[in-house]
């Protein structure tokens, strides 16, 4: 008997998470509208300032436009006002403080002032993405204000900074989006976000009973978060003032019971026919085209969740013909909640690390500057400004940020050296600034590419303002900042590491607890439908908190092992909470139909609550989370 031949199959070893994240880039279509806005922002502002003889103020305005361009992401115009405007206000304050501190105090006091700003900005960044963007611009602008040798007063620089960011906001509000859906172009971001919710509902219904259901439910949560944010942007009036906007609010609200029913059907784990998903897809098309829904196919009414889906489709069809509705089922956080987040465990850890990095980099830069290390160059602010971007976890895990920043700076500096040798001054440099402004929205897909574009733009601005070519110095200071942040990032800190992740996870547990208590109170049965709006608000809070916790956990898991080990086990707790919230949603739908829980829901709730209680101490959840263990 001849021996069986074997074929050796060689598999490549999986990349470690920190390296895989470094090499990963976002995908998607080119955001042409943002590219156009970028081309019309920094370059034209700088050209105008050069022509009228105020080049230094034009440089400040171009820097502000560049920073705002980094935050110019897809979404509604109303949301863009907050996402771009709030950081710009913080940046103007940073310019003002930095300028007067740099002009009137010595190196030691200046370092202490910048360190205190770092502590404030770091704690503030724990509140959320907009606050984090504000913290970044506050510190970068403070370093520029203190270190960039410009003849203008602090107030003039601050106004120029606001003008640069404000110009990009004006472009964001005024320019129509190419290829936007039909209807009022002012609401194309809101319309696309609401349509994406209905598409996500349909995709979840398609995935019911398959291994893709969990991922589709997470995609539905992301779509609801984006739509809620798009519609809840800042406004002069309390409620939506136009019929088109009120109709979008009503269409979003009509999607919530559909999402609830789809989640319950996915939880049941039984495949559905394509007919169930057809209705939400037609609703999505109606939102995109600002058209009537037409006849909607009704799903079978053989189970509580299917009956809920059918009822939700009927309600949605009715809502699409109305222009009322303003309740987005979102809960505004009070000032006390924001302060509690900023000065909680996550905010304290974040603030201390940012303060240490920013303060140490400012101290080193001051020492090198006063020892004439720079020769004729006076751009010591590069070192602390670079450290700010490196210490911010919004841009990825620490080692990934360091590697991408180093590679991007080297590439950008080498490219600029070549351009500076052949381009006419200042016309060619102004054109290079405009090109870089147009490339920023595309470069944000990868931190190294973004760094290369920003390096080109900043070196061009420095040369326009009268300083010599400084590519070598830019590379040296970036590598020094990389080494500094890498060291500080691994230093022990007071309190327990991973505080930001644990704080997000605790918030998710508290939100799940509130959602469960409301459902078990029995107020949402056939005789208590008036409380369903409150239930939908609590459900949105629970899923949003879980999404934020998941993002923080994924970021921490991609750190080097020395840092990632501090949050081990948190992903298991997040998965438990997700299954718990899905089960609560399924139980709520069942209660609506029958007025009581069945054995399957109650047993599953009891099982999940017991598992969560067993994990509480291992991941450091607060004692109050034990309140999740309730009688079912």
N, C-alpha and C positions, 0 to 999 in steps of 0.2 A: 504494500500500500504506500503510494508515494506521499511524502509529507506535503501538507497543504502549504501553498505559497502564501506568504503574507506581504502586504504592501505597507511600508512605513509611511505614515502621513505626518509631515512636519507642520506644526502650527506655530505661527509667530506669537511670542509672548505678548500679553496685553500690556499696553502702556500704563504706567502708574497714573493715577487721576490727575496729579499736578501737571504732568507733561501732556496728557491728553487735552486738558483744558487749555494749555498754552497754544496747542496746534489747532484748536477748534475755532472756526469762523462762522458767523451767522450767514444765513442764506436768504434770498428773497429778491424781488424785483428792485430795480434802481429807483430810489425815491426822487423822481425828476423834479417835482415841485420844490422839495428841499434843496436840491442842487441849484435850481434857479435862484432861490432865496439866498443861498450861500454866495453865489456869484455876484448878487446885487448888494451884498451887505458890506463886508470888511473892505474890499477893494475900492468900490465907489466912495465910501466914507473917507478912506485914506487919500484918494485922489482929490476929493473936494477940499480936504484940509491942506494939502500941499498947494493947491491952486490959490487958496485964500491966505496962505502964509501962516497957518497954525498947524504945522506938521506934528508937533508933539501931542497936541490934543487929538489929532487924527489917529495917532498911534494908539492912544488910550481907547478911543472909540472902536478901533478895529479889534483890539484885544477883547473888548466886551462883546462885540459881534461874534468873534470866534468862540468865546465861551458859551454864548447863547446858542450858537450853531451846533455845538456838541450836544446840547439839550433839546434840539429841535427834532423831535421824533414824531412819527405818525400819530394821529389822534385828532380830536376836535379842536377847533379854533379857540373855544372857550377854555379848554384845558391848557392850551398852549400859553395863554396869557399868564396863568399861574405857574406853569412849569418853566417859563422863560423869565417872567417878571419878578417873581419872588427871589430867585437867586441873583438877579440883577440888582435889586435893592440891597441885598446883603453885600454884593460886590462893591457897590458905590460906598456903602458904609466902611468897608475894608480899605478902599482907596483913601477915604478921608482920614481914618484913624492912622493908617500906615504913613501917609504923607506928613501929618503933623508930628507923629512920633519920630519919624526919621529926621525931621528938620530941627526938633527942639530937645531931644534927649540923647544921651550917650549910648554907646554900644551895649552896655550891660542892661540899662533900663529898657532899651529897645527890645533886647532879647526876652526880657521878662514880659513885656507887653505882648509880644508875638506868642509867647508860650501861653499866656492867659487866653488869648484869642483862640489858640489851638484847643485848649480845654473846653471853651464854650462851643466852638464849632463842632468838635467831635461829639460832645453830648447831644447837641442839637441834631446831628446827623442820624442818631438812632430813631428819630421820630418817623422818618419815612423818606422816599426818594426826593421829593421837592426840598425838604429840609436838608437832606444830604447835599443836594446841588447848591443850596444856599451856603452851607458850611464850606464847601470847596471854593466857591467864588469869594467868600469872605476872606479866606486865608491867602489865596493866590493874589487877590487884589491888594491885600494889606502888604504882602511882600513886595509887589510891584510899586505900590505907593511909597514904601519906605526906601526902596533901593534904586529905582529907575531915576537917573538924573535928568529931570525935566524942569523947565523954567516956570511952569504954571503953578498956581496955588492949589491947595487941596480941594477947595470947592469947585474950581474949574475942572480939575481932573475927575471929580465925582460926577459932575454934570455931563462931562464928555463920556464917561463910562455908561451912564444912564441913557444917553443919546444913542450910543452904539447898539446897546441891547434893545432899546425902544424902537429903533429903525427896523430891526429884524422882526419885532412883534408886529409892527405896522405892515410889513410885507406878508407876514403869516396871516393876518386878518384880511388883507385887501386882495391878494392874488388868488384867483380861482385855481382849483386843483385840476390839472390836465386829466381828462378821462374820468372825471368824477361822475357818479350816478346822476340820474335825472333829478330835477327839483332845485330848490334854493341852494346854491353852492356854499352858502355860509354854514350849512349843516351837513356837509358831505362826510365829515369825520364821524359825527353822531349816527348818520344813516348807515354808514359802513359797519360801525360797531354793533348797532342793533341787529342788522341783517346777519352778522357773524354769530350772534346768539342763537337765532333760529336755525342756522346751518349747523351749529354745534349740537343743538337738540336733536336734529335729524341724524347726525352722525352717531350720537349716543344710542338712539333707537336702533340704528343699523347694527351696532356692535353688541346689543343686548344678547346675553348667552354666549359670548365669545371671550377670548382672553384679552381682547382690546378694550373691553368695557371700562376698566379702571382708567386707562390713559384717556379715553374719550370723555369720561366724567371730569377729569382734571382739565381737559381742554375746554369743556363747558364752563367750568369755574373761571378760567382765565378770560373767556369771552364775556361772561357776565361782569367780571371786575372791570374790564376795559370799557364796556358799555356804560356801566354805572359811573365811572370816572369821566367819560366823555360827556355825559349829560349833566353831571353835577359840578361843572366848572364854575368859576366866579361869575356873578351877574350883578348888575346895578339894581334890579328889582328882585323881590323875594321869589317870584314864580316866573315860569316861562311866559314871555309876552307875546309871541307870535303863534299863529295857528299851526304852522309847520313844526315848530318846536314842541308845542303841546301834544301834537299827534305822535311825535317820536317818543315822548315820555309815556304816552298811553300804550304804544306798541312795545316799549321795553317792559312796562308793568305787566302786559299780557303774556310776555314770555316767561315770567316767573312761575306760574302754575304749570306751564308746559315743561319747564326744566325740572320742577319737582316731580311731576308724573314720570318723566323720562328717567330720572334717577331711581325712582321706586321700581320701574320696570327692569332697569339694568341690575338693581340689587336682587331681584327675584331670580335672575340668571336663566331665563327662558327666552329662546330666540323668538323674534317677532317677524312678521311679514313686511315686505317693502311698503305696503300700504300705510303702515303706522308712521313711517318717516316722510311720506309724500306731503302731508299737510304742512308740517313745519318748513319744508323746502319751498312750498308755494308761498308761504308767508315771508320767507327770506327774500324771494324774488320781488314780492310786492313792496317790501321796505326799500330795496335797492332802486326800484323803478318808480317809486312814489305812485303806485297804481293800486287798483282795487284787488282784493284777494281772489275773487271768483269763487266757484264752488270748491269746497275742501272735502277730500275723501274721509269718511268717518271710519275710525278703527273699530274692531269688534269690542263689545262691552261685556266681555266674559269674566273680567277680574276687576277688583277695585282700582288698580293702577290704570288699567285700560279705560275704565269709565272716567277716571280723573283726566286722562289724556283727551278723551272725546269732549268732555265738558270744557277743558282748557282751550281746545280748538274753537269751540263755539264762542267762548268769551273773547278769544283773540279776533275772530272774524268780526264780531260786534265792535271791538275796540278800534279796529282799523278804519271804521267808518266815522269815528268820533275824533274830535280835536281837544278833548278834555284829558285830565290826568296829569298830576304833577308829583305824586309821591314816588320817589325813586327807591324807597325802602333802604335808605342808608342812614347810618347813625353818625352824627357829627361829634367828634371828640371835643370835650371841654378843655379849657386851659389847664385845669388840674390834671386831666389825663395826659396831656402833652408833657407837662412838667414831670409827671411821674415816670413817663417813658424816658425822658431825657436824663433824669437823675437816678433811674433805676440801675440794676446791675449791668445791663447791656450798655446803657449810656455812660456809666462811670468807666467801664473798661475801655470803651471806644474813645471817650474823651481823654483819658490818661495816655493812651497810646498815641493819639494824634498830637497831644500837647508835647509829649516827649520827643516825637520825631520832628515836629515843626520847630520846637524850641532848640533842640540840639543842632538841627541843620542851620538855623539862623545864627547860633553861637559860632559854629565852625565857619560859616560864611563870613561873619564879621571878623573873626580872627584872621582868616586868610586875606580878607580885603584890607584890613589895617596893617597887615605885615607886607603889603604891596605884592602879594602873590599874583594879582591880576595885572600888574603892570599898568598900562593906560586904560584898561577895561574896568568899568565900575558896575558891572551887572552881577553883583553878589546875590541879588534876589533870586537868581536862577536855582540855586541849591534848595532853599526852603520851598519855592514854588513847585519844584520837581518832587520834593518829598511829600507834598500834599497829595498829589495824584497817586503816588506809590502807596501811601498809607490808607487810602480809601478802598474798602472792600467792595464797593459798588462795581468796580472794574474787574473783579475776578479775584481768585486766591492770591496770596502774597507772592509766592515764588513765580507764578504766572505773570503777575504785574511787573515784577522786577525783570524777568527775562524779556518780556515784550517791550518794556520801556527802554531797556538797553539796546536791543536790536533796532527798534524803530528810530531811536535818537541817532545811532551810528549811521543808519541808512539816510535819514533826513539831512544830517549834517554833511555827509559826503555829497549828496545831490546838490545841496545849497552851495557848497564850495565850487562845484562845476558851473552852476547857474550864475553865481556872483562874478565869475571870471569872464563871462561872455555877455551878460545882460547890461544894457545901458542903465545908468543911475540918474534919477530915481524911477524913471518911467518903467523900465523892465521889472524892477522890484515891486512896484505897485501892481503891475499885471500878474506877477507871481502870487501876490497876496490874494488877488481876485480868483485865480485858478485854485489856490489852496482852499479858499472859502467854499468854492463849489464842490471840492472833493471831500470836505469834512463829513457831510451826511453819508457818503458811501464808505468812508474809512472807519466809521464807528462800528462796522461789523467785526473788526479785529483791533485789539488795543495797540499792537505793533504798527499796523497801518495808520491808525489814528495818530500815534506818536510821531511817525515820520512826516505826516502832513502838517501837524502842528509845529514841529521843529522847523520845517521849511518856512512856515508863515511867520513864526516868531523871529527867526534869524533875519528874515527880510525886513520886518518892522524895526529891529534893532539897527540895521544898516541904513534904513531910510532916515532914522532920527539922527544919524551922524556918526555912529560908532563904526569901527573897522570890522571886517569880516571875522567872525568869532566861532567858527565851526569846531575847532579843536577844544576851546574852552567849554563849549556846550557839551561835548562828549565827555570830557573829564569830570565836569560837575555832575552830570547825570550818573555816571558810574559811581561816583562818591555817594550820591544820594541813594542809589540802589543798595550799596553796601551798608549804609547807615540804617535804612528802613528794614533791611533783612535782619540785621542784628537786633534792633529794637523789637521787631515783630516776634522774636523768639525769647525775649527776656521775660522772666516771671513778673507778674503784676499782682497788686493787692487783690484779694478775693479769688473766686474760682474762675478759671479760664472757660471760655465758651458762654459767657454770660448773655451775649446777644442772642445766641441760638436758644438758650433755655428761657429767656424772656419771651421770645416769639412763641415757643412751644407752650409756655404757661398761659399766654394770652389765648392761644387756640383752645386749650383745655377749658378755660373759663368760659369762652364763647360757646363751646359745645355743651357745657353744663347748663348755661342759661337757655339754650335751645331745647335741651332735653326736659328741663323743668317746665317750660311753657307747654310743650306737647303733652306731657304726662298730667298736666293740670286739667286736661279734658275740655279745654275751652274751644277747641277747633272741630268738634264733632258736628253733626247735622244741625244742632241748635246753637252752635257757637261760632258760626262762620264770620262774625264780625271781627274776631281776633286773628284772622288769617293774615292780614296785612302785617301785624306785629310778628307773626311766625315767619313770614317771608323775610322781614328785616333781620330777625335772629339767625335765620338760615344763611343769609348773605354774610352776616358777620362771622359765623362759624367757618364757612368755606373760605372767605377771604383771609381770615387769620391762619387757617391751615395752609393756604397757598403761600403766605409770607413766611411761615415756619419752614415749609418745604424748601423754599428758595434759600433761606439762611443755612439750612442743614446741608443742601447740595454744595453750597459755597464752602462751608467748613470741611466737608468730606474731600474736597479737591485740594486741600492744603497739604503741606509736607506731613509725614506721619507724626512728627513731634507736636504739631498743632492739631491735626485731625483727631488724635486720640482723646482729646478733651471733650469731644461731643459724640463719642461712640455710644451707640444705643438710642440716640435721639430719633434716628430714622424709623426704628421699630415703633416708637411711641407715636410718631406722626402717622404711620400707617394704621395703627390701632385707632387713633382719633378719626382718621378718614373713614374707616369702616364703621365706627360708631356713628358719625354724622350721617353717613349713607343709610344706616339702619334706622336712625331717628326719622329721616325723611320718609323712608318706606312705611314706618309705623304711623306717621302723621297722615299719609295718604290713606292708609287702611282705616284709621280712626275717622277720617272724614266720611268714608263710605259706610262703615258699620257701627261706629260709635264705641268700639272696644278693640283692645289689642288681641290678636290671636296668639297661640302658643309659640309659633315660630318667631314672631317679633320679640316677645318677652324673653324667651330663652336666649336669643341672640344678644339682646341688650344686656342681660345679666352676665353672660359670658364675657362680652367685651369690657364691661365695667370692671369685672374682676381682674382681667388681664391688665387693664390700665392701672389699677390700684397696685398690682404687683411690681409694675415698672416705675412707680412714682419716685421712690427714693433713689433709684439707680441713676436717673437722669437729672435729679435735683429739682423736680417740680415743687412748687410751694405747698405747704400743708393744706391750704384751702381747696386744693384739687380733689382731696379725698371726698368732698361733697358730691362728686360725680357718682359715688357708689350709693345709689338710692334703691328703694324697693320698687320693683316693676310689677 
